[in-house]
């Protein structure tokens, strides 16, 4: 059984047999923008997502052998809006579901990916991607989750695949490809919802 946080705010349980696509031998669930998913390794399900300026926070409970991934478009909002596209609401909702399953904070580590400044799109010098990355790192640090690796920023979109034992694969994509630009361009339009604070550079560590 897999737990999915939907774009409309609903949290549902889905039978893993509904996943027909296989990657690296795993039936694979694709997480779209504004959603999250949680599953135990014993279900042998992989998670995949495509990230442009969006960011994914990936958690793993090493005791329960349970993985969780979200895909958010914006860091947070000052309005009382409960929407999975915002990182703060998404990650808190995802963690709440993990805790209900018996996860403990001291057993959870994190990986972070995404936040690209996509070439060819009209993005300001301090992009939404940088804000998303900064939020993800600050949240994990504030809550005490160890970030074991990250693959963030840059100028190319990424496909992320997470399998059992927190094994993580990344494929960077050419942002000049029209299909990729179409996917990520909708993220850029959301920049008008936020202001532009001072940039803070973050190092990038390859995820494997």
Secondary structure, DSSP 8 states (H G I E B T S, - for coil): -EEEE-TTS-EEEE-GGG---EETTEEEEE--TTEEEEEEGGG-EEEEEEESS-EEEEEEETTTTEEEEEEBSBS--SS----TTBHHHHHHHHHHHHHHTT--GGGEEEEEEE----TTS---SS-HHHHHHHHHHHHHHHHT-EEEEEEE-SSSEEEEEE-GGG-EEEEEE-TTSHHHHHHHHHHHGGGGGS--------------
